[in-house]
Protein backbone atom coordinates (compact mmCIF):
# COMPACT_ATOMS: atom_id res chain seq x y z
CA UNK A 1 0.00 0.00 0.00
CA UNK A 2 1.47 3.30 -1.01
CA UNK A 3 -0.92 5.55 0.88
CA UNK A 4 0.05 4.25 4.16
CA UNK A 5 -1.94 2.74 6.11
CA UNK A 6 -4.38 -0.06 5.43
CA UNK A 7 -3.18 -3.59 4.99
CA UNK A 8 -4.77 -6.97 5.36
CA UNK A 9 -7.34 -7.01 8.10
CA UNK A 10 -7.15 -3.22 8.37
CA UNK A 11 -3.71 -3.19 9.97
CA UNK A 12 -1.29 -0.56 8.59
CA UNK A 13 1.04 -1.86 5.88
CA UNK A 14 4.71 -0.81 6.15
CA UNK A 15 5.66 -1.73 2.60
CA UNK A 16 4.90 1.68 1.13
CA UNK A 17 7.34 3.44 3.49
CA UNK A 18 10.21 5.05 1.58
CA UNK A 19 11.97 6.83 4.42
CA UNK A 20 12.12 6.96 8.21
CA UNK A 21 9.39 9.60 8.45
CA UNK A 22 6.84 7.54 6.51
CA UNK A 23 7.87 4.41 8.43
CA UNK A 24 7.33 6.19 11.75
CA UNK A 25 3.96 7.45 10.49
CA UNK A 26 2.93 3.85 9.91
CA UNK A 27 4.08 2.91 13.42
CA UNK A 28 1.84 5.66 14.80
CA UNK A 29 -1.02 4.33 12.68
CA UNK A 30 -0.32 0.81 13.96
CA UNK A 31 -0.62 1.95 17.58
CA UNK A 32 -3.91 3.70 16.76
CA UNK A 33 -5.13 0.57 15.00
CA UNK A 34 -4.32 -1.57 18.05
CA UNK A 35 -6.48 0.64 20.27
CA UNK A 36 -4.04 0.10 23.15
CA UNK A 37 -2.51 2.67 25.49
CA UNK A 38 1.23 2.74 26.19
CA UNK A 39 0.63 0.95 29.48
CA UNK A 40 -1.50 -1.72 27.81
CA UNK A 41 1.12 -2.26 25.08
CA UNK A 42 3.73 -2.77 27.79
CA UNK A 43 1.52 -5.30 29.58
CA UNK A 44 0.71 -7.11 26.31
CA UNK A 45 4.41 -7.36 25.43
CA UNK A 46 5.20 -8.75 28.88
CA UNK A 47 2.51 -11.41 28.40
CA UNK A 48 4.21 -12.38 25.13
CA UNK A 49 7.60 -12.68 26.85
CA UNK A 50 8.96 -9.34 25.55
CA UNK A 51 10.15 -6.25 27.40
CA UNK A 52 8.56 -3.01 26.18
CA UNK A 53 8.51 -0.17 28.74
CA UNK A 54 5.89 2.41 27.88
CA UNK A 55 8.49 5.21 27.97
CA UNK A 56 10.43 3.34 25.29
CA UNK A 57 7.38 3.23 23.03
CA UNK A 58 6.78 6.95 23.48
CA UNK A 59 10.42 7.75 22.73
CA UNK A 60 10.47 5.44 19.70
CA UNK A 61 7.46 7.16 18.17
CA UNK A 62 8.99 10.59 18.82
CA UNK A 63 12.25 9.81 17.02
CA UNK A 64 13.11 10.68 13.44
CA UNK A 65 15.02 7.43 12.78
CA UNK A 66 13.96 3.82 12.50
CA UNK A 67 13.96 1.82 15.75
CA UNK A 68 16.16 -1.16 16.55
CA UNK A 69 14.86 -4.47 15.22
CA UNK A 70 14.23 -6.03 18.65
CA UNK A 71 12.26 -2.94 19.76
CA UNK A 72 10.23 -2.92 16.55
CA UNK A 73 9.50 -6.63 16.90
CA UNK A 74 8.25 -6.27 20.49
CA UNK A 75 6.08 -3.30 19.54
CA UNK A 76 4.53 -4.87 16.44
CA UNK A 77 3.84 -8.15 18.28
CA UNK A 78 2.20 -6.25 21.14
CA UNK A 79 -0.04 -4.42 18.65
CA UNK A 80 -1.44 -7.77 17.55
CA UNK A 81 0.03 -8.05 14.06
CA UNK A 82 0.11 -11.52 12.47
CA UNK A 83 3.51 -13.26 12.12
CA UNK A 84 3.53 -12.87 8.34
CA UNK A 85 2.95 -9.13 8.59
CA UNK A 86 5.64 -8.91 11.28
CA UNK A 87 8.17 -10.10 8.71
CA UNK A 88 7.11 -7.23 6.42
CA UNK A 89 7.79 -4.71 9.19
CA UNK A 90 11.19 -6.24 9.90
CA UNK A 91 12.13 -6.32 6.21
CA UNK A 92 11.19 -2.69 5.57
CA UNK A 93 12.95 -1.55 8.74
CA UNK A 94 16.13 -3.34 7.71
CA UNK A 95 16.07 -1.82 4.22
CA UNK A 96 15.59 1.70 5.58
CA UNK A 97 18.29 1.24 8.24
CA UNK A 98 20.82 0.04 5.66
CA UNK A 99 19.88 2.85 3.28
CA UNK A 100 20.31 5.41 6.04
CA UNK A 101 23.79 4.19 7.00
CA UNK A 102 25.25 3.33 3.63
CA UNK A 103 23.17 5.04 0.99
CA UNK A 104 22.68 8.50 2.44
CA UNK A 105 18.93 8.02 2.13
CA UNK A 106 16.15 9.01 4.46
CA UNK A 107 16.22 5.94 6.60
CA UNK A 108 18.50 7.35 9.25
CA UNK A 109 20.84 5.22 11.33
CA UNK A 110 19.12 2.99 13.81
CA UNK A 111 19.76 3.54 17.47
CA UNK A 112 18.28 3.46 20.92
CA UNK A 113 15.21 5.46 21.65
CA UNK A 114 15.90 8.90 23.04
CA UNK A 115 16.98 8.64 26.63
CA UNK A 116 16.93 4.83 26.56
CA UNK A 117 19.85 2.41 26.85
CA UNK A 118 20.57 -0.18 24.17
CA UNK A 119 18.71 -2.82 26.11
CA UNK A 120 16.26 -2.64 28.92
CA UNK A 121 15.38 -5.10 31.63
CA UNK A 122 12.14 -5.41 33.50
CA UNK A 123 11.16 -2.86 36.04
CA UNK A 124 13.32 -2.96 39.13
CA UNK A 125 11.80 -4.64 42.13
CA UNK A 126 10.50 -2.11 44.56
CA UNK A 127 11.93 -2.20 48.05
CA UNK A 128 9.49 -2.86 50.83
CA UNK A 129 7.96 0.10 52.53
CA UNK A 130 10.38 1.65 54.95
CA UNK A 131 13.41 -0.20 53.60
CA UNK A 132 16.17 1.57 51.65
CA UNK A 133 16.71 0.56 48.03
CA UNK A 134 19.70 -1.54 47.16
CA UNK A 135 22.25 -0.31 44.65
CA UNK A 136 20.80 -2.54 41.91
CA UNK A 137 17.28 -1.32 42.60
CA UNK A 138 18.32 2.29 42.43
CA UNK A 139 20.18 1.72 39.19
CA UNK A 140 17.01 0.45 37.55
CA UNK A 141 14.74 2.88 39.34
CA UNK A 142 15.97 6.47 39.47
CA UNK A 143 13.11 7.45 41.73
CA UNK A 144 14.74 5.64 44.63
CA UNK A 145 18.11 7.32 44.24
CA UNK A 146 17.39 9.49 47.26
CA UNK A 147 17.32 6.38 49.46
CA UNK A 148 20.54 5.02 48.06
CA UNK A 149 22.25 8.39 48.27
CA UNK A 150 21.50 8.44 51.96
CA UNK A 151 23.44 5.21 52.23
CA UNK A 152 26.38 6.60 50.26
CA UNK A 153 25.66 5.10 46.84
CA UNK A 154 25.75 7.35 43.74
CA UNK A 155 22.45 8.57 42.33
CA UNK A 156 21.59 10.11 38.96
CA UNK A 157 24.00 12.87 38.03
CA UNK A 158 26.36 11.94 40.84
CA UNK A 159 29.76 10.49 40.35
CA UNK A 160 30.76 7.40 42.27
CA UNK A 161 32.53 8.06 45.49
CA UNK A 162 33.89 6.07 48.37
CA UNK A 163 31.44 5.05 51.00
CA UNK A 164 32.01 6.82 54.29
CA UNK A 165 33.60 4.60 56.89
CA UNK A 166 33.26 5.14 60.58
CA UNK A 167 36.33 6.56 62.28
CA UNK A 168 38.38 4.00 64.07
CA UNK A 169 41.79 3.51 65.61
CA UNK A 170 44.80 3.26 63.34
CA UNK A 171 46.75 0.02 62.91
CA UNK A 172 49.20 0.95 65.62
CA UNK A 173 46.72 2.29 68.12
CA UNK A 174 46.90 0.80 71.58
CA UNK A 175 44.04 -0.03 73.90
CA UNK A 176 41.84 2.90 74.84
CA UNK A 177 41.16 4.13 78.38
CA UNK A 178 38.89 2.12 80.61
CA UNK A 179 35.27 3.26 80.93
CA UNK A 180 34.47 4.43 84.47
CA UNK A 181 31.96 2.23 86.30
CA UNK A 182 29.76 5.25 87.06
CA UNK A 183 29.44 5.86 83.32
CA UNK A 184 28.42 2.23 82.79
CA UNK A 185 25.70 2.65 85.41
CA UNK A 186 24.39 5.82 83.75
CA UNK A 187 24.27 4.11 80.36
CA UNK A 188 22.39 1.14 81.81
CA UNK A 189 19.79 3.36 83.48
CA UNK A 190 19.38 5.39 80.28
CA UNK A 191 18.82 2.20 78.28
CA UNK A 192 16.17 1.08 80.75
CA UNK A 193 14.33 4.42 80.41
CA UNK A 194 14.42 4.23 76.61
CA UNK A 195 13.10 0.67 76.67
CA UNK A 196 10.20 1.79 78.87
CA UNK A 197 9.37 4.64 76.49
CA UNK A 198 9.41 2.23 73.53
CA UNK A 199 7.06 -0.13 75.35
CA UNK A 200 4.61 2.68 76.07
CA UNK A 201 4.71 3.77 72.42
CA UNK A 202 3.97 0.23 71.30
CA UNK A 203 0.99 0.01 73.64
CA UNK A 204 -0.62 3.19 72.26
CA UNK A 205 -0.57 2.04 68.67
CA UNK A 206 -3.99 1.73 67.09
CA UNK A 207 -5.84 -1.52 66.49
CA UNK A 208 -4.09 -2.11 63.13
CA UNK A 209 -0.63 -2.02 64.70
CA UNK A 210 0.36 1.20 62.94
CA UNK A 211 2.58 3.84 64.40
CA UNK A 212 0.80 6.72 66.15
CA UNK A 213 -0.16 9.28 63.54
CA UNK A 214 1.29 12.74 63.84
CA UNK A 215 -0.77 15.90 63.73
CA UNK A 216 -0.73 17.68 60.37
CA UNK A 217 0.77 21.15 60.43
CA UNK A 218 -1.94 22.61 58.16
CA UNK A 219 -4.99 21.63 56.15
CA UNK A 220 -5.91 22.93 52.71
CA UNK A 221 -9.28 22.36 51.07
CA UNK A 222 -9.42 21.13 47.46
CA UNK A 223 -9.40 23.80 44.75
CA UNK A 224 -8.74 23.69 41.02
CA UNK A 225 -5.10 24.06 40.05
CA UNK A 226 -1.69 22.63 40.92
CA UNK A 227 -1.56 20.81 44.25
CA UNK A 228 0.66 18.62 46.35
CA UNK A 229 -1.52 15.88 47.88
CA UNK A 230 -0.38 15.31 51.46
CA UNK A 231 -1.48 12.43 53.70
CA UNK A 232 -2.86 13.61 57.01
CA UNK A 233 -1.11 11.76 59.84
CA UNK A 234 2.16 10.95 58.10
CA UNK A 235 2.66 14.33 56.34
CA UNK A 236 4.00 12.38 53.35
CA UNK A 237 2.94 13.23 49.80
CA UNK A 238 1.58 11.19 46.91
CA UNK A 239 4.03 10.22 44.16
CA UNK A 240 5.10 7.41 41.86
CA UNK A 241 8.49 5.73 41.78
CA UNK A 242 10.39 7.17 38.86
CA UNK A 243 11.38 4.37 36.51
CA UNK A 244 8.34 2.29 37.43
CA UNK A 245 5.89 1.21 34.74
CA UNK A 246 2.87 0.29 36.84
CA UNK A 247 1.73 3.83 37.69
CA UNK A 248 1.25 2.72 41.32
CA UNK A 249 0.92 5.71 43.65
CA UNK A 250 2.87 5.71 46.92
CA UNK A 251 3.47 8.17 49.73
CA UNK A 252 6.94 9.67 50.15
CA UNK A 253 8.70 12.72 51.57
CA UNK A 254 7.07 15.85 50.19
CA UNK A 255 10.39 17.42 49.26
CA UNK A 256 11.03 16.40 45.67
CA UNK A 257 7.64 14.72 45.22
CA UNK A 258 7.37 15.74 41.57
CA UNK A 259 6.93 12.39 39.78
CA UNK A 260 4.34 13.26 38.74
CA UNK A 261 3.08 16.73 39.56
CA UNK A 262 -0.61 16.75 40.40
CA UNK A 263 -3.44 19.18 39.79
CA UNK A 264 -7.18 19.16 40.47
CA UNK A 265 -9.81 19.68 37.79
CA UNK A 266 -13.26 20.70 39.05
CA UNK A 267 -15.90 18.77 37.07
CA UNK A 268 -18.81 20.41 38.90
CA UNK A 269 -21.48 18.88 41.12
CA UNK A 270 -18.84 18.09 43.75
CA UNK A 271 -16.83 15.84 41.44
CA UNK A 272 -13.12 16.13 40.70
CA UNK A 273 -10.45 14.67 38.47
CA UNK A 274 -6.88 14.26 39.72
CA UNK A 275 -4.62 15.10 36.78
CA UNK A 276 -1.00 13.96 36.68
CA UNK A 277 1.89 15.40 34.67
CA UNK A 278 4.70 12.83 34.52
CA UNK A 279 8.21 13.89 33.40
CA UNK A 280 8.55 10.73 31.30
CA UNK A 281 5.01 9.81 30.24
CA UNK A 282 3.31 13.19 30.03
CA UNK A 283 -0.25 14.00 31.11
CA UNK A 284 -2.48 11.40 32.71
CA UNK A 285 -5.16 10.83 35.35
CA UNK A 286 -5.19 9.11 38.71
CA UNK A 287 -7.74 6.33 39.00
CA UNK A 288 -8.87 2.88 40.03
CA UNK A 289 -8.56 0.10 37.40
CA UNK A 290 -11.26 -2.38 36.33
CA UNK A 291 -14.09 -0.08 37.34
CA UNK A 292 -13.23 -0.62 40.99
CA UNK A 293 -14.51 -4.19 40.89
CA UNK A 294 -11.43 -5.42 42.78
CA UNK A 295 -11.91 -4.39 46.44
CA UNK A 296 -8.20 -3.64 47.03
CA UNK A 297 -7.41 -2.32 43.54
CA UNK A 298 -4.37 -0.08 43.26
CA UNK A 299 -4.66 3.70 43.15
CA UNK A 300 -2.59 4.44 40.04
CA UNK A 301 -1.75 6.94 37.32
CA UNK A 302 -2.38 6.16 33.67
CA UNK A 303 -3.53 7.77 30.43
CA UNK A 304 -6.83 9.62 30.77
CA UNK A 305 -10.06 8.47 29.17
CA UNK A 306 -9.88 4.71 29.70
CA UNK A 307 -13.56 3.73 30.15
CA UNK A 308 -12.57 0.73 32.29
CA UNK A 309 -11.05 2.98 34.98
CA UNK A 310 -12.67 5.10 37.67
CA UNK A 311 -11.19 8.57 37.13
CA UNK A 312 -13.78 10.73 38.90
CA UNK A 313 -13.71 11.35 42.66
CA UNK A 314 -15.56 13.15 45.40
CA UNK A 315 -13.26 14.96 47.84
CA UNK A 316 -15.33 14.77 51.01
CA UNK A 317 -14.55 16.72 54.20
CA UNK A 318 -14.31 14.58 57.34
CA UNK A 319 -14.87 15.56 60.95
CA UNK A 320 -16.15 18.61 62.84
CA UNK A 321 -14.07 20.67 62.61
CA UNK A 322 -12.74 19.26 59.34
CA UNK A 323 -9.55 17.24 59.88
CA UNK A 324 -8.99 16.16 56.29
CA UNK A 325 -10.59 15.18 53.00
CA UNK A 326 -11.40 11.69 51.77
CA UNK A 327 -10.79 10.71 48.13
CA UNK A 328 -13.92 8.70 47.27
CA UNK A 329 -14.05 6.93 43.86
CA UNK A 330 -17.20 8.02 42.04
CA UNK A 331 -19.03 5.08 40.45
CA UNK A 332 -16.72 2.36 41.80
CA UNK A 333 -18.20 -1.13 41.66
CA UNK A 334 -17.00 -1.55 45.26
CA UNK A 335 -19.37 0.61 47.31
CA UNK A 336 -18.29 2.59 50.38
CA UNK A 337 -14.64 2.62 49.30
CA UNK A 338 -11.99 5.26 49.88
CA UNK A 339 -8.46 5.81 48.61
CA UNK A 340 -6.32 4.46 51.47
CA UNK A 341 -2.69 4.18 52.52
CA UNK A 342 -2.25 0.43 53.01
CA UNK A 343 0.30 -1.38 55.16
CA UNK A 344 2.40 0.77 57.47
CA UNK A 345 0.70 4.15 57.16
CA UNK A 346 3.70 5.99 58.62
CA UNK A 347 6.24 4.47 56.22
CA UNK A 348 7.63 6.17 53.14
CA UNK A 349 6.73 4.33 49.92
CA UNK A 350 3.66 2.67 51.41
CA UNK A 351 1.19 2.05 48.58
CA UNK A 352 -2.27 3.53 48.10
CA UNK A 353 -5.29 1.46 47.07
CA UNK A 354 -9.05 1.30 47.19
CA UNK A 355 -10.25 0.02 50.58
CA UNK A 356 -13.40 0.22 52.73
CA UNK A 357 -13.95 3.65 54.24
CA UNK A 358 -13.06 3.57 57.95
CA UNK A 359 -15.14 5.19 60.67
CA UNK A 360 -11.99 6.87 62.03
CA UNK A 361 -10.70 7.61 58.49
CA UNK A 362 -7.13 6.71 59.43
CA UNK A 363 -4.92 6.57 56.35
CA UNK A 364 -7.77 8.05 54.30
CA UNK A 365 -7.48 11.80 54.88
CA UNK A 366 -5.62 14.21 52.64
CA UNK A 367 -4.74 17.87 52.32
CA UNK A 368 -4.49 19.50 48.88
CA UNK A 369 -1.66 21.94 49.47
CA UNK A 370 -1.10 24.66 46.86
CA UNK A 371 2.10 24.39 44.87
C-alpha positions in Angstrom: 0.0 0.0 0.0 1.5 3.3 -1.0 -0.9 5.6 0.9 0.0 4.2 4.2 -1.9 2.7 6.1 -4.4 -0.1 5.4 -3.2 -3.6 5.0 -4.8 -7.0 5.4 -7.3 -7.0 8.1 -7.2 -3.2 8.4 -3.7 -3.2 10.0 -1.3 -0.6 8.6 1.0 -1.9 5.9 4.7 -0.8 6.1 5.7 -1.7 2.6 4.9 1.7 1.1 7.3 3.4 3.5 10.2 5.0 1.6 12.0 6.8 4.4 12.1 7.0 8.2 9.4 9.6 8.5 6.8 7.5 6.5 7.9 4.4 8.4 7.3 6.2 11.8 4.0 7.5 10.5 2.9 3.9 9.9 4.1 2.9 13.4 1.8 5.7 14.8 -1.0 4.3 12.7 -0.3 0.8 14.0 -0.6 2.0 17.6 -3.9 3.7 16.8 -5.1 0.6 15.0 -4.3 -1.6 18.1 -6.5 0.6 20.3 -4.0 0.1 23.2 -2.5 2.7 25.5 1.2 2.7 26.2 0.6 0.9 29.5 -1.5 -1.7 27.8 1.1 -2.3 25.1 3.7 -2.8 27.8 1.5 -5.3 29.6 0.7 -7.1 26.3 4.4 -7.4 25.4 5.2 -8.8 28.9 2.5 -11.4 28.4 4.2 -12.4 25.1 7.6 -12.7 26.8 9.0 -9.3 25.6 10.2 -6.2 27.4 8.6 -3.0 26.2 8.5 -0.2 28.7 5.9 2.4 27.9 8.5 5.2 28.0 10.4 3.3 25.3 7.4 3.2 23.0 6.8 7.0 23.5 10.4 7.8 22.7 10.5 5.4 19.7 7.5 7.2 18.2 9.0 10.6 18.8 12.3 9.8 17.0 13.1 10.7 13.4 15.0 7.4 12.8 14.0 3.8 12.5 14.0 1.8 15.7 16.2 -1.2 16.5 14.9 -4.5 15.2 14.2 -6.0 18.7 12.3 -2.9 19.8 10.2 -2.9 16.6 9.5 -6.6 16.9 8.3 -6.3 20.5 6.1 -3.3 19.5 4.5 -4.9 16.4 3.8 -8.1 18.3 2.2 -6.3 21.1 0.0 -4.4 18.7 -1.4 -7.8 17.6 0.0 -8.0 14.1 0.1 -11.5 12.5 3.5 -13.3 12.1 3.5 -12.9 8.3 2.9 -9.1 8.6 5.6 -8.9 11.3 8.2 -10.1 8.7 7.1 -7.2 6.4 7.8 -4.7 9.2 11.2 -6.2 9.9 12.1 -6.3 6.2 11.2 -2.7 5.6 13.0 -1.6 8.7 16.1 -3.3 7.7 16.1 -1.8 4.2 15.6 1.7 5.6 18.3 1.2 8.2 20.8 0.0 5.7 19.9 2.9 3.3 20.3 5.4 6.0 23.8 4.2 7.0 25.3 3.3 3.6 23.2 5.0 1.0 22.7 8.5 2.4 18.9 8.0 2.1 16.1 9.0 4.5 16.2 5.9 6.6 18.5 7.3 9.2 20.8 5.2 11.3 19.1 3.0 13.8 19.8 3.5 17.5 18.3 3.5 20.9 15.2 5.5 21.6 15.9 8.9 23.0 17.0 8.6 26.6 16.9 4.8 26.6 19.9 2.4 26.8 20.6 -0.2 24.2 18.7 -2.8 26.1 16.3 -2.6 28.9 15.4 -5.1 31.6 12.1 -5.4 33.5 11.2 -2.9 36.0 13.3 -3.0 39.1 11.8 -4.6 42.1 10.5 -2.1 44.6 11.9 -2.2 48.0 9.5 -2.9 50.8 8.0 0.1 52.5 10.4 1.7 55.0 13.4 -0.2 53.6 16.2 1.6 51.6 16.7 0.6 48.0 19.7 -1.5 47.2 22.2 -0.3 44.7 20.8 -2.5 41.9 17.3 -1.3 42.6 18.3 2.3 42.4 20.2 1.7 39.2 17.0 0.5 37.6 14.7 2.9 39.3 16.0 6.5 39.5 13.1 7.5 41.7 14.7 5.6 44.6 18.1 7.3 44.2 17.4 9.5 47.3 17.3 6.4 49.5 20.5 5.0 48.1 22.3 8.4 48.3 21.5 8.4 52.0 23.4 5.2 52.2 26.4 6.6 50.3 25.7 5.1 46.8 25.7 7.3 43.7 22.4 8.6 42.3 21.6 10.1 39.0 24.0 12.9 38.0 26.4 11.9 40.8 29.8 10.5 40.4 30.8 7.4 42.3 32.5 8.1 45.5 33.9 6.1 48.4 31.4 5.0 51.0 32.0 6.8 54.3 33.6 4.6 56.9 33.3 5.1 60.6 36.3 6.6 62.3 38.4 4.0 64.1 41.8 3.5 65.6 44.8 3.3 63.3 46.7 0.0 62.9 49.2 1.0 65.6 46.7 2.3 68.1 46.9 0.8 71.6 44.0 0.0 73.9 41.8 2.9 74.8 41.2 4.1 78.4 38.9 2.1 80.6 35.3 3.3 80.9 34.5 4.4 84.5 32.0 2.2 86.3 29.8 5.2 87.1 29.4 5.9 83.3 28.4 2.2 82.8 25.7 2.6 85.4 24.4 5.8 83.8 24.3 4.1 80.4 22.4 1.1 81.8 19.8 3.4 83.5 19.4 5.4 80.3 18.8 2.2 78.3 16.2 1.1 80.7 14.3 4.4 80.4 14.4 4.2 76.6 13.1 0.7 76.7 10.2 1.8 78.9 9.4 4.6 76.5 9.4 2.2 73.5 7.1 -0.1 75.3 4.6 2.7 76.1 4.7 3.8 72.4 4.0 0.2 71.3 1.0 0.0 73.6 -0.6 3.2 72.3 -0.6 2.0 68.7 -4.0 1.7 67.1 -5.8 -1.5 66.5 -4.1 -2.1 63.1 -0.6 -2.0 64.7 0.4 1.2 62.9 2.6 3.8 64.4 0.8 6.7 66.1 -0.2 9.3 63.5 1.3 12.7 63.8 -0.8 15.9 63.7 -0.7 17.7 60.4 0.8 21.1 60.4 -1.9 22.6 58.2 -5.0 21.6 56.2 -5.9 22.9 52.7 -9.3 22.4 51.1 -9.4 21.1 47.5 -9.4 23.8 44.7 -8.7 23.7 41.0 -5.1 24.1 40.1 -1.7 22.6 40.9 -1.6 20.8 44.2 0.7 18.6 46.4 -1.5 15.9 47.9 -0.4 15.3 51.5 -1.5 12.4 53.7 -2.9 13.6 57.0 -1.1 11.8 59.8 2.2 10.9 58.1 2.7 14.3 56.3 4.0 12.4 53.4 2.9 13.2 49.8 1.6 11.2 46.9 4.0 10.2 44.2 5.1 7.4 41.9 8.5 5.7 41.8 10.4 7.2 38.9 11.4 4.4 36.5 8.3 2.3 37.4 5.9 1.2 34.7 2.9 0.3 36.8 1.7 3.8 37.7 1.2 2.7 41.3 0.9 5.7 43.6 2.9 5.7 46.9 3.5 8.2 49.7 6.9 9.7 50.1 8.7 12.7 51.6 7.1 15.8 50.2 10.4 17.4 49.3 11.0 16.4 45.7 7.6 14.7 45.2 7.4 15.7 41.6 6.9 12.4 39.8 4.3 13.3 38.7 3.1 16.7 39.6 -0.6 16.7 40.4 -3.4 19.2 39.8 -7.2 19.2 40.5 -9.8 19.7 37.8 -13.3 20.7 39.0 -15.9 18.8 37.1 -18.8 20.4 38.9 -21.5 18.9 41.1 -18.8 18.1 43.8 -16.8 15.8 41.4 -13.1 16.1 40.7 -10.4 14.7 38.5 -6.9 14.3 39.7 -4.6 15.1 36.8 -1.0 14.0 36.7 1.9 15.4 34.7 4.7 12.8 34.5 8.2 13.9 33.4 8.6 10.7 31.3 5.0 9.8 30.2 3.3 13.2 30.0 -0.2 14.0 31.1 -2.5 11.4 32.7 -5.2 10.8 35.3 -5.2 9.1 38.7 -7.7 6.3 39.0 -8.9 2.9 40.0 -8.6 0.1 37.4 -11.3 -2.4 36.3 -14.1 -0.1 37.3 -13.2 -0.6 41.0 -14.5 -4.2 40.9 -11.4 -5.4 42.8 -11.9 -4.4 46.4 -8.2 -3.6 47.0 -7.4 -2.3 43.5 -4.4 -0.1 43.3 -4.7 3.7 43.1 -2.6 4.4 40.0 -1.8 6.9 37.3 -2.4 6.2 33.7 -3.5 7.8 30.4 -6.8 9.6 30.8 -10.1 8.5 29.2 -9.9 4.7 29.7 -13.6 3.7 30.2 -12.6 0.7 32.3 -11.0 3.0 35.0 -12.7 5.1 37.7 -11.2 8.6 37.1 -13.8 10.7 38.9 -13.7 11.3 42.7 -15.6 13.2 45.4 -13.3 15.0 47.8 -15.3 14.8 51.0 -14.5 16.7 54.2 -14.3 14.6 57.3 -14.9 15.6 60.9 -16.1 18.6 62.8 -14.1 20.7 62.6 -12.7 19.3 59.3 -9.6 17.2 59.9 -9.0 16.2 56.3 -10.6 15.2 53.0 -11.4 11.7 51.8 -10.8 10.7 48.1 -13.9 8.7 47.3 -14.1 6.9 43.9 -17.2 8.0 42.0 -19.0 5.1 40.5 -16.7 2.4 41.8 -18.2 -1.1 41.7 -17.0 -1.6 45.3 -19.4 0.6 47.3 -18.3 2.6 50.4 -14.6 2.6 49.3 -12.0 5.3 49.9 -8.5 5.8 48.6 -6.3 4.5 51.5 -2.7 4.2 52.5 -2.2 0.4 53.0 0.3 -1.4 55.2 2.4 0.8 57.5 0.7 4.2 57.2 3.7 6.0 58.6 6.2 4.5 56.2 7.6 6.2 53.1 6.7 4.3 49.9 3.7 2.7 51.4 1.2 2.1 48.6 -2.3 3.5 48.1 -5.3 1.5 47.1 -9.1 1.3 47.2 -10.3 0.0 50.6 -13.4 0.2 52.7 -13.9 3.7 54.2 -13.1 3.6 57.9 -15.1 5.2 60.7 -12.0 6.9 62.0 -10.7 7.6 58.5 -7.1 6.7 59.4 -4.9 6.6 56.4 -7.8 8.1 54.3 -7.5 11.8 54.9 -5.6 14.2 52.6 -4.7 17.9 52.3 -4.5 19.5 48.9 -1.7 21.9 49.5 -1.1 24.7 46.9 2.1 24.4 44.9 
